[in-house]
Amino acid sequence: GNRNVCFAFRSPFTAATQATAFGPRVDNASVLHHMILFATDTAQTEGAVFDCDGNMPRDARFVAGWAPGSRGTIAPADVGIELPGASSWFILQVHYWNLQPQEAPDTSGIQLCTTTELRPHTAAVSTLGSLNISIPPRATDHAVIGRCTPAATEPIHVIGSGPHMHRNGASLRTEVLRGGSEAAREMMVDVPSFSFDAQRNYPSDLVVMPGDVIQ
């Protein structure tokens, strides 16, 4: 079947902690579509397993993710990925896509390398795109465009992009419109031939400025 299953557990970090790298622990690859590790300040039940759809807390924030083809991410030497403290919770969302007639066991997860010797720059993950996807029957070149203006008051240094689509996705690109101008475009990431089975992170050294629009 096609299910988003969530697993909740309390953050084990009692002191300020950053992640320096993360990667997948894949058990049954034949049924895995993606995994996302979220953090939340909304109280959960330790060890709870539930259907993610419609039940994710509104403050859930993306910490790390995996999709087929990805080997994980190592942060630059001066960057640490933000992790929640002991009063917060983790939720691991696992999207299962099981085309077999029988149930399939799985113990996959996401692994983190962490440090309490905090690095000078703290990274977080922002999700982009559009949920307004409605592909007409027999369409062969249907484009879906989403735009956002980050609520930034200072420059944001982008260190990587992880494009993700489903099996009908053909290509994907993210552009920055400097100051919102159509005439001042800068490419953040361009994947002209997207493969669901070969997804990866694309390093970047681009700086998003206040007032820029991302498309």
C-alpha positions as CSV (number, residue, x, y, z in Angstrom):
1,G,0.0,0.0,0.0
2,N,0.8,3.7,0.0
3,R,1.3,4.9,3.5
4,N,3.0,7.7,5.5
5,V,3.9,6.2,8.9
6,C,5.2,8.4,11.7
7,F,7.3,7.3,14.7
8,A,7.6,9.7,17.6
9,F,10.3,9.9,20.3
10,R,11.7,12.5,22.7
11,S,14.9,14.3,21.7
12,P,17.9,12.7,23.5
13,F,20.0,15.9,23.5
14,T,20.3,17.5,27.0
15,A,22.9,20.1,25.9
16,A,23.0,22.4,22.9
17,T,23.8,20.0,20.0
18,Q,24.4,20.3,16.2
19,A,24.4,17.6,13.6
20,T,27.5,17.5,11.4
21,A,26.3,14.8,9.0
22,F,23.4,12.5,8.4
23,G,22.6,9.5,6.3
24,P,20.1,6.7,5.8
25,R,20.0,3.3,7.4
26,V,18.1,1.4,4.7
27,D,16.6,-2.0,5.6
28,N,14.0,-2.8,3.0
29,A,14.6,-0.6,0.0
30,S,11.9,-2.2,-2.0
31,V,9.1,-0.5,0.0
32,L,10.8,2.9,0.8
33,H,9.7,6.1,-1.0
34,H,11.3,8.6,1.4
35,M,12.2,9.3,5.0
36,I,12.0,12.7,6.8
37,L,13.2,13.4,10.3
38,F,11.1,16.3,11.8
39,A,11.5,18.2,15.1
40,T,8.5,19.5,17.1
41,D,7.9,21.3,20.3
42,T,4.4,19.8,20.4
43,A,4.2,17.1,23.1
44,Q,4.1,13.5,21.6
45,T,3.8,10.1,23.1
46,E,7.1,8.3,23.4
47,G,7.2,5.4,21.0
48,A,3.9,6.3,19.3
49,V,3.4,5.0,15.7
50,F,0.6,6.8,13.8
51,D,-0.6,7.7,10.3
52,C,1.2,11.0,9.4
53,D,-1.5,12.2,7.0
54,G,-3.5,14.9,8.8
55,N,-1.8,14.2,12.1
56,M,1.5,16.1,11.8
57,P,1.9,19.0,14.3
58,R,1.8,22.4,12.7
59,D,5.2,23.4,14.1
60,A,7.0,20.3,12.7
61,R,10.2,21.4,11.1
62,F,12.4,19.5,8.6
63,V,15.7,18.3,10.1
64,A,17.0,15.7,7.6
65,G,15.6,13.6,4.8
66,W,16.4,10.7,2.5
67,A,15.1,9.6,-0.9
68,P,16.3,6.8,-3.2
69,G,19.8,7.5,-4.5
70,S,20.8,9.8,-1.7
71,R,23.8,8.8,0.5
72,G,23.2,11.6,3.0
73,T,24.9,14.9,3.7
74,I,28.1,16.1,5.4
75,A,28.0,19.7,6.6
76,P,30.9,22.1,5.8
77,A,33.5,22.2,8.5
78,D,32.2,25.5,10.0
79,V,28.4,24.6,9.8
80,G,26.3,22.6,12.2
81,I,22.7,21.5,11.5
82,E,20.2,22.7,14.2
83,L,18.9,20.0,16.5
84,P,16.1,20.3,19.2
85,G,16.8,20.1,22.9
86,A,15.4,17.8,25.6
87,S,12.0,19.5,25.8
88,S,11.3,18.8,22.2
89,W,10.5,15.7,20.1
90,F,11.5,14.0,16.9
91,I,9.0,12.5,14.4
92,L,10.4,10.2,11.8
93,Q,8.1,10.1,8.8
94,V,8.5,7.0,6.5
95,H,6.6,7.0,3.2
96,Y,6.1,3.3,2.4
97,W,5.2,2.3,-1.2
98,N,4.6,-1.4,-1.1
99,L,3.5,-3.0,-4.4
100,Q,3.8,-6.5,-3.1
101,P,0.6,-8.5,-2.2
102,Q,1.9,-9.2,1.3
103,E,3.1,-7.1,4.2
104,A,6.8,-6.2,4.2
105,P,8.9,-5.8,7.4
106,D,11.2,-2.8,7.7
107,T,13.5,-1.2,10.3
108,S,14.9,1.7,8.2
109,G,15.9,5.0,9.8
110,I,18.1,8.1,9.6
111,Q,21.4,8.3,11.4
112,L,23.1,11.5,12.7
113,C,26.6,12.5,13.6
114,T,26.5,15.1,16.3
115,T,28.6,17.5,18.3
116,T,28.2,19.7,21.4
117,E,31.2,21.8,20.3
118,L,29.0,24.2,18.4
119,R,30.2,25.4,15.0
120,P,30.0,29.1,14.2
121,H,27.2,28.8,11.6
122,T,23.9,27.0,12.2
123,A,22.0,25.5,9.3
124,A,18.3,24.6,8.9
125,V,16.3,23.1,6.1
126,S,13.6,25.0,4.2
127,T,11.1,23.2,1.9
128,L,10.1,24.8,-1.4
129,G,7.7,24.0,-4.2
130,S,4.0,23.7,-4.7
131,L,1.3,21.3,-3.6
132,N,-1.0,22.7,-6.3
133,I,-0.3,19.8,-8.7
134,S,-3.0,18.7,-11.0
135,I,-1.7,17.1,-14.2
136,P,-4.3,16.9,-17.0
137,P,-4.9,13.5,-18.7
138,R,-2.4,12.7,-21.5
139,A,-0.3,15.8,-20.7
140,T,3.3,15.5,-21.9
141,D,4.9,18.8,-20.8
142,H,3.0,20.1,-17.8
143,A,4.8,22.7,-15.7
144,V,3.9,23.4,-12.0
145,I,5.4,26.7,-10.7
146,G,5.6,27.8,-7.1
147,R,7.0,31.1,-5.7
148,C,7.9,32.4,-2.3
149,T,9.5,35.4,-0.7
150,P,11.6,34.3,2.3
151,A,10.9,36.3,5.4
152,A,14.6,37.1,5.6
153,T,16.1,40.1,7.4
154,E,19.7,39.2,6.6
155,P,21.5,37.2,3.9
156,I,20.9,33.4,3.8
157,H,23.8,31.3,2.6
158,V,22.5,28.3,0.7
159,I,24.8,25.3,1.1
160,G,22.8,22.7,-0.8
161,S,19.6,21.7,-2.5
162,G,17.8,18.3,-2.5
163,P,15.3,18.2,-5.4
164,H,12.6,15.6,-4.8
165,M,9.7,14.6,-7.1
166,H,7.7,11.5,-7.7
167,R,8.0,9.1,-10.6
168,N,6.1,11.3,-13.0
169,G,8.5,14.2,-12.5
170,A,10.6,14.9,-15.6
171,S,12.7,18.0,-14.7
172,L,13.1,20.5,-11.9
173,R,14.9,23.8,-11.3
174,T,15.0,26.5,-8.6
175,E,15.8,30.1,-9.5
176,V,16.3,33.2,-7.4
177,L,14.7,36.4,-8.8
178,R,16.9,39.1,-7.4
179,G,14.7,41.7,-5.7
180,G,11.8,39.9,-7.3
181,S,12.8,41.0,-10.8
182,E,12.0,38.7,-13.7
183,A,15.1,40.1,-15.5
184,A,17.5,39.3,-12.7
185,R,17.4,35.5,-12.4
186,E,20.1,33.3,-10.9
187,M,20.0,29.5,-10.9
188,M,20.1,27.7,-7.6
189,V,19.8,24.1,-8.9
190,D,18.9,22.7,-12.3
191,V,18.0,19.0,-12.9
192,P,17.0,18.7,-16.5
193,S,16.5,14.9,-16.4
194,F,15.1,13.9,-13.0
195,S,15.4,10.3,-11.9
196,F,13.4,9.0,-8.8
197,D,16.0,6.3,-8.2
198,A,19.0,8.7,-8.3
199,Q,18.2,11.6,-6.1
200,R,21.0,13.5,-4.4
201,N,22.0,16.7,-2.8
202,Y,23.5,19.4,-5.0
203,P,26.1,21.7,-3.2
204,S,25.5,25.4,-3.6
205,D,27.3,28.6,-2.7
206,L,24.5,31.0,-3.4
207,V,23.3,33.8,-1.1
208,V,19.6,34.7,-0.9
209,M,19.2,38.4,0.0
210,P,16.1,40.0,1.7
211,G,13.6,40.8,-0.9
212,D,14.6,38.0,-3.3
213,V,11.9,35.7,-4.6
214,I,12.5,32.0,-5.1
215,Q,10.8,30.2,-7.9
